[in-house]
Amino acid sequence: MIKRIQIKNFILIDNVTIDLSKGLNVITGETGSGKSILINAIDAVFGAKISKDVIKSGTDKSVIEVTMSINSDLSLLFNEFCIDDLGDEIIISREISLSSSRTRVNGTLVNTEFIKRLRELCLDIHSQHQTYSFVQPAKHIKLLDEYSKDIYGTLLTDYKDIWSKYQDVLSNLKKAENSNQLSQNQIDFLKFQIQEIEDASVEDVNEYDNLQNELSILTNSERLKEYLTGAFWTLSEDDNSILNNMMKVKNFISKASSFDEKLVDVEGSIVEYFDALKDVSYELNSYVSKLEYDETRINEIQERISILDKIKRKYGNTLSDVLNTYNNLLSELEKFETSDAIILKLKQEAEILYNNLIKIATDISKKRMESAKKLSKLVVDVLEKLELPKSKFEILLSPCDLYSEGIDNVEFLISTNISEPVKPLSKVASGGEISRVMLAIKSIFAQHDDIDTVIFDEIDTGISGKASIAVSEKIAELSNYRQVILITHQAIIASKADNHIYVSKSQDDVTTVNIKVLSDKEKISALAELASGQINEKSLDFARSLVQ
């Protein structure tokens, strides 16, 4: 239930706080006074799309805050979205600035999905726009299912879950079938690419670099011999070679160590270096002895490098890239070659899910039939109390192809004249009749759902006289077990208010909407003005008679 609304800089409102009560909260005021602004503000807090134009001229942001007491358990919803649970009271605020819009619950920023879910659990707003949607057949199946949810058990939830899976499988099947339409020429080209890489026999990603190095050695073998032979002779073969000179150094240090034993370590280091250089000398001699110009091998390497260059140009900058490309081509080919099996599997899955959907949809359809008869009778009973005593109301179920709601089309049919057969609601009912049908259904639903607050924007459209009295009594009855907020132009309906809110407009230098909760005395005056357009003793007496 909404306890309080605080509005700042919203459309034509400067700053106002309105306390609402249990039962019936009526909003009245002259035509054009801005009565709907209050409903628009509540709608905005609960996630309605809104533009920055609602920000009052001369200000930089609008702020709307709604304080609600909660009768139903919202702990699961709050836990799912990590919102602090304040027990039986929550505060919802929306700030609309020139650049953004933010909604908070209990001080925590929330997203659109959370507000949508919260609205479904707490609030039902019926505006003039919704009156149009109410008569459209697409809305009727949802209304019937909403009424029947306790009768269905988990059937509808199970159906929705399986329907979602079925759509996923159909989507994947379509993709697989589209992929399978690849032409044979493209598949052949894919195989050709794979074969070309396989023919190159790339096994070592370093092969190209190794071959380049080997080719460099073979083509430069004579110069290598020249350089390395020179190094060998300088190191060990000349009379003045490095090894001969190191031996002399070693002998000098050996003699010196007889005078200072600390030089023994130096002598040992010289011996180590001497042995290491002897090994180098041996390796150089061995390397040079094996060097030879091999034209045959050079040709083999050049041919192999040519093959690898060609493969790299087509499939990657390096042999590692070539092998990656090869693996990707294999995977792609595998997909095409196994697509038939995948398509068959997806078709089987789709068939199983379809059969399950048909079975559940058939069960739902039977329960819809039962619920439609029951709801139709209840609506007729309420319509009779709403001064439509000769009305006939039926809910027509017709079979259709499987879709997201099952295998039924649902349409509300009505006749308000005893001599006329029932026809679609959208083609028969007047504005006043649609309002009463809507009120009948809302009042029936209110006894089956946990929604605390129902809001009507001008429920009295197109009615007068006895119909107004009947509507006022039904609204008063509804307000016994739900908080009701409504805008009305009729004194008879407004007289039932537990809380009367009056909206007026002042136009001095700027236009301002003023909102006030009326005292009992002020309520009589407002009813008198609403009934006759002026306040005099006669209209005041009439107003007093309404509230007695």
Buried (B, 14 or more C-beta within 10 A) or exposed (E): BBBBBBBBBBBBBBEBEBEBBBBBBBBBBBEEBBBBBBBBBBBBBBBBEBEEEBBBEEBEBBBBBBBBBBEEEBEEBBEEBEBEBEEEEBBBBBBBBEEEBEBBBBEEEBEEEBBEBBBEBBBBBBBBEBBEEBBEBEBBBEBBBEBBBEBBEEBBEBBEEBBEBBEEBBEBBEEBBEEEEBEEEEBEEBEEBBEBBEEBEBEEEEBBEEBEEBBEEBBBBEEBBEEBBEBBBBBBEEEEBBBBEBEEBBEEBBEEBEEEEEBEEBBEEBBEBBEEBBEBBEEBBEEBEEBEEEEEEBEBBEEBBEEBEEBBEEBBEEBEBBBEBBEEBBEBBEBBEEBEEBBEBBBEBBEEBBEBBEEBBEBBBEBBEEBBEBBBEBBBEBBBBBBBEEBBBBBBBEEEEEEEBBBBBBBBBBBBEEEEEBEBBBEBBEEBBBBBBBBBBBBBBBEEBEBBBBBBBBBBBBBEEEBBBBBBBBBBBBBEEBBBBBBBBBBBBBBBBBBBBBBBBEEEEEEBBBBBBBEEEEBBBBBBBBBBEEBEEEBBEBBEEBBE
